[in-house]
Amino acid sequence: MELKFVDPRALKENPDKARRSKSNPQANALLLATIRAVGIVQPPVVAPETDGGNGYVIDAGHRRVKQAIAAGLEEIAILVIDRAEDGGAMRSLAETLAHEQLNPVDQWRAIERLVALGWTEEAIAVALALPVRQIRKLRLLANVLPTMLDHMAKGDMPNEQQLRTIAAASPEEQKEVWKKHKPSKADPQVSWWSVAQGLTKTRMFAKHASFGDDLAQAYGIAWVEDLFASADEDSRYTTDVDAFLGAQQEWMANNLPKRGVIMEAGQWGEPKLPPKAERVYGKTGKSDHTAMYLDRDGKVQTVAYRMPEAKKPKGKKGEGPAAAEDDSPIIVSTRPDVTRKGVEIIGDLRTDALHEALSRAPIEDDTLMALLVLAFASQNVTVASGTRDMSYYGAASLGEHAVRLFNEEGRLEFDMETLRIAARSSLIDVLSCRENRSASGVVARVAGDVIGANNFLPNMGTEEFLSCLSRPALESSCKDTPVLPRQRVKDTRAALVEHFKEDRFVHPSALFAPDEVKLSHWLTSNAVAEDEDREDAAGDPEVADDETAAGQEESAGEDAGGFREAAE
């Protein structure tokens, strides 16, 4: 056994390696970030070539070598061992199967050791390619009862919200609750929801308060700082719920807008509108009403609604002008490059690739949220806006994803990972490129282009798809291939099918990049409503006066706020 330093590009892959399938992209990204931050911690194991060469064959560490090359390392340490009789096949399999990821408790202990050595949370996050929030979540374990920690080390972990609730409680409170809910031989699983509920004290947060310090003092509210919350947000809270809600109610009474009222909220935090009232989601009219109410978190919410108008008598329908004669030119139909069946195949393949990309491709959180907004603007989705009765396609399946975001009491409570899974699943249910009623239109292609769904399209060089192409389209597919067009179309097609057995072919018309004309039309058509609203506001002097007055009040409020800050 010998330790050497070599160029990773000089190492050869073991033909008998155990791992043949592609690695997870997220795992590769994590390994690459770690290598860039701290280098290769465990040198790959190699053996000399047996065919007389002077190089080395990798026995264990193929992924480490690949990511070292991707990181631009010119030299890495390797451990040279004697070549096994089986070519290292058994050693490769045993090494791959023996890997076990650290459980969260051991991760926390290792992180605390690094913190004691002077590492910051940010530096640890960069080195391990983990979010800083994940590091801080693990550090919550320092405030957990040791007996709970022992159980968590077995892999049974609460979600982040439950962990924060447990960590915020005193050791005595945790001990009392753990006695009631600790696992037994009959039920080895812990109901962390029950543990968290036993330790929960209702908190009303300062960031949800509309009132200022004057009302807080008048109601005797003393804010407490949440030491486990992120440093970049206002985490102050109070457990005096009655005082908080009373201050909110007084603030609403002092700040009611014109034609405004205070209304109650329902069981799920929704406003209780008057009978026959219709909620207004867009631009409000002069006769509309405004109401303030407190939602389930104690936040002040505003809702606009309008009452039904008296029905007007129906007039007699007049006869419209006679239809104009159709003087459009005669168009000679020719066979398109791709037949209708081919277009349908492309739609199915695109949809499958899009759903695969939504399941596996790396997607940033802001991109994911933007795609959700985009998805619900697609053709195959309609939402009840309150202005007319409409159906909602896919409501049952989307509802199943939304249920994951609620706890057993029906409260919205989830961690970020659960939200990501629900968002991806919702996008999969909504977005479709198929050529029928379920088509999402150009937005599905925009989404696929953004997340790189082209990489998930399958090989289209098959008899089934190529038979859908016209002769010119089929012959253009021979470009960049050694296949030459034949006299007979079926011979050209057979040659292409044979060629693409060892290669991957994707027809240009199947790529997700949206058609510029269709995208421009979609953007223009969806911008019409906004332009009409602006024109209506410009043409209505009362609306214009109201908006001008509102702008002056807002400006005056900002000036007053600046004056207060200067005085302080």
C-alpha positions as CSV (number, residue, x, y, z in Angstrom):
1,M,0.0,0.0,0.0
2,E,1.5,3.3,-1.1
3,L,0.3,7.0,-1.1
4,K,1.0,8.9,-4.3
5,F,0.1,12.2,-5.9
6,V,-1.1,12.1,-9.5
7,D,-3.1,14.0,-12.1
8,P,-6.7,12.8,-11.7
9,R,-7.1,12.8,-15.5
10,A,-4.5,10.1,-15.8
11,L,-6.6,7.6,-13.8
12,K,-8.7,5.0,-15.7
13,E,-12.2,3.8,-14.7
14,N,-12.6,0.2,-13.5
15,P,-14.8,-1.7,-16.0
16,D,-16.0,-3.9,-13.1
17,K,-17.1,-1.0,-10.9
18,A,-20.4,-1.6,-9.0
19,R,-22.0,1.8,-9.6
20,R,-23.1,1.9,-13.3
21,S,-26.1,4.2,-13.2
22,K,-25.9,8.0,-13.2
23,S,-25.3,9.7,-9.9
24,N,-27.8,12.1,-8.4
25,P,-27.1,15.6,-9.7
26,Q,-27.6,17.1,-6.2
27,A,-25.2,14.6,-4.7
28,N,-22.6,15.4,-7.3
29,A,-23.0,19.2,-6.7
30,L,-22.5,18.6,-3.0
31,L,-19.4,16.6,-3.5
32,L,-18.0,19.2,-5.9
33,A,-18.6,22.0,-3.5
34,T,-16.9,20.0,-0.7
35,I,-13.9,19.3,-2.8
36,R,-13.5,22.9,-3.7
37,A,-13.8,23.9,-0.1
38,V,-11.6,21.4,1.7
39,G,-10.2,19.1,-1.0
40,I,-10.5,15.3,-1.1
41,V,-10.7,14.0,2.4
42,Q,-10.4,10.3,1.6
43,P,-8.0,9.5,-1.2
44,P,-9.4,7.2,-4.0
45,V,-8.1,3.6,-4.0
46,V,-6.4,2.5,-7.2
47,A,-4.5,-0.5,-8.5
48,P,-1.8,-0.8,-11.2
49,E,-2.9,-1.8,-14.7
50,T,-2.6,-5.5,-15.5
51,D,-2.2,-5.2,-19.3
52,G,1.4,-3.9,-19.1
53,G,0.5,-0.2,-18.9
54,N,2.1,2.2,-16.4
55,G,-1.2,3.8,-15.3
56,Y,-3.6,3.1,-12.5
57,V,-7.2,1.7,-12.5
58,I,-9.7,3.1,-10.0
59,D,-11.0,0.6,-7.5
60,A,-13.0,2.9,-5.2
61,G,-13.6,6.7,-5.6
62,H,-14.9,7.2,-9.2
63,R,-17.1,10.1,-8.2
64,R,-14.3,11.7,-6.2
65,V,-12.0,11.6,-9.2
66,K,-14.7,13.0,-11.6
67,Q,-15.5,15.9,-9.3
68,A,-11.8,16.6,-8.6
69,I,-11.4,17.0,-12.4
70,A,-14.5,19.2,-12.5
71,A,-13.0,21.3,-9.6
72,G,-9.9,21.8,-11.7
73,L,-7.5,20.0,-9.4
74,E,-4.2,19.2,-11.1
75,E,-3.0,16.7,-8.5
76,I,-4.8,14.6,-5.9
77,A,-3.6,11.9,-3.4
78,I,-4.3,8.3,-4.3
79,L,-3.8,5.1,-2.3
80,V,-2.1,2.4,-4.5
81,I,-2.9,-1.2,-3.6
82,D,-2.2,-4.6,-5.2
83,R,-4.5,-5.6,-8.0
84,A,-7.2,-8.2,-6.8
85,E,-7.8,-11.4,-8.8
86,D,-11.4,-10.4,-9.5
87,G,-10.3,-7.0,-10.8
88,G,-11.5,-5.2,-7.7
89,A,-15.2,-6.1,-8.4
90,M,-15.9,-7.3,-4.8
91,R,-14.0,-4.5,-3.2
92,S,-15.9,-1.9,-5.3
93,L,-19.3,-3.5,-4.3
94,A,-18.4,-3.8,-0.6
95,E,-17.1,-0.2,-0.5
96,T,-20.3,1.2,-2.2
97,L,-22.7,-0.8,0.0
98,A,-20.9,0.0,3.3
99,H,-21.4,3.8,3.0
100,E,-23.8,5.2,5.5
101,Q,-24.7,8.8,6.0
102,L,-24.2,10.4,9.4
103,N,-27.5,10.8,11.3
104,P,-28.5,14.3,12.2
105,V,-27.4,14.0,15.9
106,D,-23.9,13.0,14.8
107,Q,-23.8,15.8,12.3
108,W,-24.7,18.3,15.0
109,R,-22.0,17.0,17.3
110,A,-19.4,17.3,14.5
111,I,-20.7,20.8,13.7
112,E,-20.4,21.8,17.4
113,R,-16.8,20.6,17.3
114,L,-16.0,22.8,14.3
115,V,-17.7,25.8,16.0
116,A,-15.5,25.2,19.1
117,L,-12.4,25.2,16.8
118,G,-13.4,28.6,15.5
119,W,-15.5,27.8,12.4
120,T,-18.5,30.1,11.7
121,E,-21.9,28.8,10.7
122,E,-21.4,30.4,7.3
123,A,-18.0,28.8,6.7
124,I,-19.4,25.4,7.7
125,A,-22.3,25.8,5.3
126,V,-19.9,26.7,2.4
127,A,-17.6,23.7,3.1
128,L,-20.5,21.2,3.3
129,A,-22.6,22.8,0.5
130,L,-25.5,23.1,2.9
131,P,-27.8,26.1,3.6
132,V,-26.9,28.1,6.7
133,R,-30.5,27.5,7.8
134,Q,-29.8,23.8,7.9
135,I,-26.7,24.3,10.0
136,R,-28.7,26.4,12.5
137,K,-31.5,23.8,12.5
138,L,-29.0,21.1,13.6
139,R,-27.6,23.4,16.3
140,L,-31.1,23.5,17.8
141,L,-30.3,20.0,19.1
142,A,-28.1,21.5,21.7
143,N,-31.3,22.5,23.6
144,V,-33.0,19.1,23.3
145,L,-33.3,16.6,26.2
146,P,-30.5,14.0,26.0
147,T,-33.0,11.1,26.1
148,M,-34.8,12.7,23.1
149,L,-31.4,13.0,21.3
150,D,-30.7,9.3,21.8
151,H,-34.0,8.5,20.0
152,M,-33.4,11.1,17.2
153,A,-30.0,9.5,16.6
154,K,-31.9,6.4,15.4
155,G,-33.2,8.4,12.4
156,D,-36.7,9.4,13.9
157,M,-36.5,13.2,13.6
158,P,-39.1,15.9,14.0
159,N,-39.6,18.5,11.3
160,E,-38.0,22.0,11.7
161,Q,-41.1,23.7,13.2
162,Q,-41.5,20.9,15.8
163,L,-37.8,20.9,16.6
164,R,-37.9,24.7,17.2
165,T,-40.9,24.2,19.5
166,I,-39.0,21.5,21.5
167,A,-35.8,23.4,21.7
168,A,-37.5,26.6,22.9
169,A,-39.0,24.7,25.9
170,S,-37.1,24.3,29.2
171,P,-35.5,20.9,30.1
172,E,-38.1,20.4,32.8
173,E,-41.0,20.9,30.4
174,Q,-39.4,18.6,27.9
175,K,-38.9,15.9,30.5
176,E,-42.6,16.0,31.6
177,V,-43.9,15.8,28.0
178,W,-41.4,13.1,27.0
179,K,-42.7,10.8,29.8
180,K,-46.1,10.8,28.2
181,H,-45.0,10.4,24.6
182,K,-41.7,8.4,24.7
183,P,-41.6,5.3,22.5
184,S,-42.5,1.9,23.8
185,K,-41.9,-1.7,22.6
186,A,-45.5,-1.8,21.2
187,D,-45.1,1.6,19.4
188,P,-41.4,2.5,18.7
189,Q,-42.3,5.6,16.7
190,V,-42.6,8.9,18.4
191,S,-45.5,11.3,17.6
192,W,-43.4,14.5,17.4
193,W,-46.5,16.4,16.6
194,S,-47.9,15.4,20.0
195,V,-44.6,16.3,21.7
196,A,-44.6,19.7,20.1
197,Q,-48.2,20.3,20.9
198,G,-47.6,19.5,24.5
199,L,-44.8,22.2,24.6
200,T,-46.6,24.8,22.4
201,K,-47.5,28.1,23.8
202,T,-49.4,30.4,21.3
203,R,-47.1,33.1,20.1
204,M,-48.1,36.4,18.5
205,F,-45.2,37.9,16.6
206,A,-44.2,41.5,16.4
207,K,-43.7,41.3,12.6
208,H,-47.5,40.6,12.4
209,A,-48.4,43.6,14.5
210,S,-49.9,46.7,12.8
211,F,-49.9,48.7,16.0
212,G,-46.9,50.7,17.2
213,D,-45.0,51.0,20.5
214,D,-47.6,53.3,22.0
215,L,-50.4,50.7,21.8
216,A,-48.0,48.0,22.9
217,Q,-47.2,49.9,26.1
218,A,-50.9,50.7,26.6
219,Y,-51.8,47.0,26.5
220,G,-48.8,45.9,28.6
221,I,-47.2,43.9,25.8
222,A,-43.6,42.9,26.5
223,W,-41.8,41.4,23.5
224,V,-39.6,38.4,23.9
225,E,-36.7,37.6,21.4
226,D,-36.7,34.2,19.8
227,L,-33.0,33.2,20.1
228,F,-33.3,30.4,17.6
229,A,-34.8,32.4,14.7
230,S,-32.8,33.7,11.8
231,A,-30.8,36.8,12.4
232,D,-32.2,38.6,9.4
233,E,-35.9,38.7,10.5
234,D,-37.9,40.2,13.4
235,S,-38.4,37.3,15.7
236,R,-39.9,39.1,18.7
237,Y,-43.1,37.6,20.1
238,T,-45.5,37.6,23.0
239,T,-47.6,34.9,24.6
240,D,-50.2,37.5,25.8
241,V,-52.7,36.7,23.0
242,D,-55.6,38.8,24.4
243,A,-53.4,41.9,24.7
244,F,-52.0,41.5,21.2
245,L,-55.5,41.0,19.6
246,G,-56.9,43.9,21.6
247,A,-54.1,46.2,20.3
248,Q,-54.8,45.0,16.8
249,Q,-58.5,45.7,17.1
250,E,-57.9,49.2,18.4
251,W,-55.5,49.9,15.5
252,M,-58.1,48.8,13.0
253,A,-60.7,51.0,14.5
254,N,-58.4,54.0,14.3
255,N,-57.3,53.3,10.7
256,L,-60.5,52.3,8.9
257,P,-60.6,53.5,5.3
258,K,-63.6,55.2,3.7
259,R,-66.6,52.9,3.5
260,G,-64.6,50.5,5.7
261,V,-65.9,48.1,8.3
262,I,-64.4,45.6,10.8
263,M,-65.6,42.0,10.3
264,E,-64.9,38.7,12.0
265,A,-63.0,35.8,10.5
266,G,-64.2,32.3,10.1
267,Q,-62.8,29.0,11.5
268,W,-60.0,28.9,8.9
269,G,-59.2,32.6,9.1
270,E,-61.3,33.6,6.1
271,P,-63.4,36.8,6.3
272,K,-67.1,36.4,6.9
273,L,-68.6,38.6,4.2
274,P,-72.2,39.8,4.4
275,P,-74.9,37.6,2.7
276,K,-74.8,37.8,-1.1
277,A,-71.6,39.9,-1.0
278,E,-69.1,39.1,-3.7
279,R,-65.4,39.4,-3.0
280,V,-63.4,41.7,-5.3
281,Y,-59.9,40.5,-6.3
282,G,-58.9,43.1,-8.9
283,K,-59.5,46.8,-9.2
284,T,-62.2,48.1,-6.9
285,G,-65.0,50.3,-8.0
286,K,-66.5,53.4,-6.4
287,S,-69.4,51.5,-4.9
288,D,-67.3,48.7,-3.4
289,H,-66.7,48.3,0.3
290,T,-63.5,47.6,2.3
291,A,-63.3,45.4,5.4
292,M,-60.5,44.7,7.9
293,Y,-60.3,41.5,9.8
294,L,-57.7,39.5,11.8
295,D,-56.6,36.1,10.4
296,R,-55.5,33.1,12.4
297,D,-52.0,34.5,13.0
298,G,-53.5,37.8,14.3
299,K,-52.4,39.7,11.2
300,V,-54.6,42.6,10.0
301,Q,-55.9,41.7,6.5
302,T,-58.0,43.8,4.1
303,V,-60.6,42.5,1.8
304,A,-62.8,44.3,-0.8
305,Y,-66.3,43.2,-1.6
306,R,-69.4,44.5,-3.5
307,M,-73.0,44.0,-2.9
308,P,-75.3,42.8,-5.8
309,E,-76.9,45.4,-8.0
310,A,-80.5,45.5,-8.9
311,K,-81.2,43.6,-12.1
312,K,-81.8,45.7,-15.2
313,P,-84.6,44.8,-17.7
314,K,-83.4,42.9,-20.6
315,G,-83.6,44.8,-24.0
316,K,-84.6,43.3,-27.3
317,K,-81.9,41.7,-29.2
318,G,-81.1,43.6,-32.4
319,E,-80.1,41.9,-35.6
320,G,-76.4,42.1,-36.3
321,P,-74.9,43.2,-39.6
322,A,-74.8,40.6,-42.3
323,A,-71.7,38.5,-42.4
324,A,-69.2,39.9,-44.8
325,E,-68.2,37.8,-47.7
326,D,-65.0,35.8,-47.2
327,D,-62.4,37.2,-49.6
328,S,-59.5,35.3,-48.1
329,P,-57.0,33.8,-50.6
330,I,-57.1,30.1,-51.5
331,I,-54.3,28.3,-49.7
332,V,-52.9,25.1,-51.2
333,S,-52.4,22.6,-48.5
334,T,-49.1,20.7,-48.4
335,R,-48.0,18.0,-46.0
336,P,-46.4,19.5,-42.9
337,D,-43.0,18.5,-41.8
338,V,-44.5,16.7,-38.8
339,T,-47.9,15.1,-38.9
340,R,-50.6,15.5,-36.3
341,K,-49.7,12.1,-34.8
342,G,-46.0,13.3,-34.6
343,V,-47.1,16.5,-32.9
344,E,-49.1,14.4,-30.4
345,I,-46.0,12.2,-29.8
346,I,-43.9,15.3,-29.2
347,G,-46.5,16.6,-26.8
348,D,-46.4,13.3,-24.8
349,L,-42.6,13.2,-24.8
350,R,-42.3,16.8,-23.9
351,T,-44.7,16.4,-21.0
352,D,-42.8,13.3,-19.7
353,A,-39.5,15.1,-19.9
354,L,-40.9,18.2,-18.2
355,H,-42.3,16.2,-15.4
356,E,-39.0,14.3,-15.0
357,A,-37.1,17.6,-14.9
358,L,-39.5,19.0,-12.3
359,S,-38.9,15.9,-10.2
360,R,-35.1,15.7,-10.5
361,A,-33.5,18.8,-12.0
362,P,-31.9,21.4,-9.6
363,I,-34.3,24.3,-9.3
364,E,-33.6,27.4,-7.2
365,D,-36.4,28.3,-4.7
366,D,-37.1,31.6,-6.4
367,T,-37.4,30.0,-9.8
368,L,-39.7,27.3,-8.3
369,M,-42.0,29.9,-6.9
370,A,-42.0,31.8,-10.2
371,L,-42.9,28.6,-12.0
372,L,-45.8,28.1,-9.7
373,V,-47.2,31.6,-10.6
374,L,-46.6,30.8,-14.2
375,A,-48.3,27.4,-14.0
376,F,-51.5,28.8,-12.7
377,A,-51.7,31.2,-15.7
378,S,-51.7,28.3,-18.1
379,Q,-54.5,27.2,-20.5
380,N,-55.5,24.1,-18.6
381,V,-56.0,25.8,-15.3
382,T,-59.0,27.9,-14.3
383,V,-59.6,29.4,-10.9
384,A,-62.8,30.6,-9.3
385,S,-62.0,34.4,-9.1
386,G,-65.2,35.4,-7.5
387,T,-66.6,37.2,-10.6
388,R,-68.1,34.1,-12.2
389,D,-68.6,30.4,-11.5
390,M,-65.7,28.4,-12.9
391,S,-64.4,24.9,-12.5
392,Y,-60.9,24.0,-11.3
393,Y,-59.2,21.2,-13.3
394,G,-57.0,18.8,-11.2
395,A,-58.4,20.2,-7.9
396,A,-58.4,16.7,-6.2
397,S,-54.8,15.9,-7.0
398,L,-53.6,19.4,-6.2
399,G,-55.5,19.2,-2.9
400,E,-53.6,16.1,-1.9
401,H,-50.3,18.0,-2.3
402,A,-51.7,21.0,-0.3
403,V,-52.7,18.6,2.6
404,R,-49.0,17.9,3.2
405,L,-48.6,21.5,4.3
406,F,-51.1,21.2,7.2
407,N,-50.7,19.7,10.6
408,E,-53.1,17.4,12.4
409,E,-55.1,20.4,13.8
410,G,-55.6,21.9,10.3
411,R,-53.0,24.6,10.8
412,L,-50.6,25.6,8.0
413,E,-47.3,24.1,9.3
414,F,-44.5,22.7,7.1
415,D,-40.7,22.7,6.6
416,M,-39.0,24.0,3.5
417,E,-38.4,20.5,2.1
418,T,-42.1,19.6,2.4
419,L,-42.9,22.8,0.6
420,R,-40.5,22.1,-2.2
421,I,-42.0,18.6,-2.7
422,A,-45.5,19.9,-2.8
423,A,-44.5,22.7,-5.2
424,R,-42.8,20.2,-7.6
425,S,-45.8,17.8,-7.4
426,S,-48.2,20.7,-8.0
427,L,-46.2,21.8,-11.1
428,I,-46.2,18.2,-12.4
429,D,-50.0,18.0,-12.1
430,V,-50.6,21.4,-13.7
431,L,-48.0,21.7,-16.6
432,S,-48.7,19.7,-19.7
433,C,-47.4,20.0,-23.3
434,R,-50.0,17.5,-24.8
435,E,-52.1,18.4,-27.8
436,N,-55.5,18.3,-26.2
437,R,-57.6,20.1,-23.6
438,S,-54.9,19.5,-20.9
439,A,-52.3,21.6,-22.8
440,S,-50.8,24.4,-20.7
441,G,-49.8,26.3,-23.8
442,V,-46.6,28.3,-24.2
443,V,-46.0,28.6,-20.4
444,A,-45.2,24.9,-20.2
445,R,-42.5,25.3,-22.8
446,V,-41.1,28.4,-21.0
447,A,-41.0,26.3,-17.8
448,G,-39.3,23.4,-19.5
449,D,-36.7,25.8,-21.1
450,V,-35.9,27.4,-17.7
451,I,-35.2,24.1,-15.9
452,G,-33.4,22.4,-18.7
453,A,-36.1,19.8,-19.5
454,N,-34.4,19.3,-22.9
455,N,-31.9,17.1,-21.2
456,F,-34.7,14.7,-20.2
457,L,-36.1,14.2,-23.6
458,P,-35.7,10.6,-24.8
459,N,-34.2,9.4,-28.0
460,M,-36.7,10.2,-30.8
461,G,-34.7,8.3,-33.5
462,T,-37.3,5.6,-33.5
463,E,-39.4,4.1,-36.3
464,E,-42.6,5.4,-34.6
465,F,-41.5,9.0,-34.6
466,L,-39.4,9.2,-37.8
467,S,-42.4,7.8,-39.7
468,C,-44.2,11.0,-38.8
469,L,-41.7,13.2,-40.7
470,S,-42.0,14.4,-44.3
471,R,-39.2,13.6,-46.8
472,P,-37.6,17.1,-46.4
473,A,-37.8,16.9,-42.6
474,L,-36.4,13.3,-42.6
475,E,-33.6,14.2,-45.0
476,S,-32.7,17.3,-42.9
477,S,-32.4,14.9,-39.9
478,C,-29.4,13.3,-41.7
479,K,-27.4,16.4,-41.1
480,D,-24.4,16.0,-38.8
481,T,-24.7,12.2,-39.2
482,P,-22.9,9.8,-41.6
483,V,-26.3,8.7,-43.0
484,L,-27.0,9.9,-46.6
485,P,-30.6,10.3,-47.9
486,R,-31.7,7.3,-49.9
487,Q,-34.0,7.2,-53.0
488,R,-36.8,5.7,-51.0
489,V,-38.0,7.4,-47.8
490,K,-38.3,4.1,-45.9
491,D,-34.7,3.3,-46.6
492,T,-33.6,6.7,-45.3
493,R,-35.7,6.2,-42.2
494,A,-34.4,2.6,-41.6
495,A,-30.8,3.9,-41.8
496,L,-31.5,6.7,-39.3
497,V,-33.2,4.3,-36.9
498,E,-30.1,2.0,-37.1
499,H,-27.7,5.0,-36.6
500,F,-29.6,6.4,-33.6
501,K,-29.6,3.1,-31.7
502,E,-26.1,4.1,-30.5
503,D,-26.9,7.9,-30.4
504,R,-29.6,10.3,-29.1
505,F,-31.7,12.2,-31.6
506,V,-34.1,15.0,-30.6
507,H,-36.1,16.7,-33.4
508,P,-35.7,20.6,-33.3
509,S,-39.4,21.0,-33.1
510,A,-39.5,19.1,-29.8
511,L,-37.2,21.4,-28.0
512,F,-38.8,23.5,-25.2
513,A,-37.6,26.9,-26.3
514,P,-40.9,28.7,-26.9
515,D,-42.0,30.0,-30.3
516,E,-41.3,33.7,-30.2
517,V,-44.5,34.6,-32.1
518,K,-46.7,32.6,-29.7
519,L,-44.8,33.9,-26.6
520,S,-45.2,37.5,-27.8
521,H,-48.9,36.9,-28.5
522,W,-49.4,35.4,-25.0
523,L,-47.5,38.3,-23.3
524,T,-49.5,40.8,-25.3
525,S,-52.9,39.2,-24.6
526,N,-52.3,38.9,-20.9
527,A,-51.2,42.6,-20.7
528,V,-54.4,43.8,-22.3
529,A,-56.4,43.8,-19.0
530,E,-53.8,45.9,-17.2
531,D,-53.7,48.5,-20.0
532,E,-57.6,48.7,-20.1
533,D,-57.6,49.3,-16.3
534,R,-55.1,52.2,-16.7
535,E,-57.2,53.7,-19.5
536,D,-60.4,53.4,-17.4
537,A,-58.7,55.1,-14.5
538,A,-57.4,57.9,-16.8
539,G,-60.9,58.4,-18.3
540,D,-62.7,58.5,-14.9
541,P,-62.0,61.9,-13.2
542,E,-63.3,60.6,-9.8
543,V,-61.0,57.6,-9.9
544,A,-58.1,59.8,-11.0
545,D,-58.8,62.2,-8.1
546,D,-59.0,59.3,-5.6
547,E,-55.7,57.9,-6.8
548,T,-54.1,61.3,-6.7
549,A,-55.3,61.9,-3.2
550,A,-54.1,58.4,-2.2
551,G,-50.7,59.2,-3.6
552,Q,-50.6,62.5,-1.7
553,E,-51.6,60.7,1.6
554,E,-48.9,58.1,1.0
555,S,-46.3,60.8,0.3
556,A,-47.3,62.7,3.4
557,G,-47.1,59.4,5.5
558,E,-43.6,58.8,4.2
559,D,-42.6,62.4,5.0
560,A,-44.1,62.1,8.5
561,G,-42.2,58.8,9.0
562,G,-39.0,60.4,8.0
563,F,-39.6,63.3,10.4
564,R,-40.2,60.8,13.3
565,E,-37.0,58.9,12.4
566,A,-35.0,62.2,12.3
567,A,-36.5,63.3,15.7
568,E,-35.5,60.0,17.3
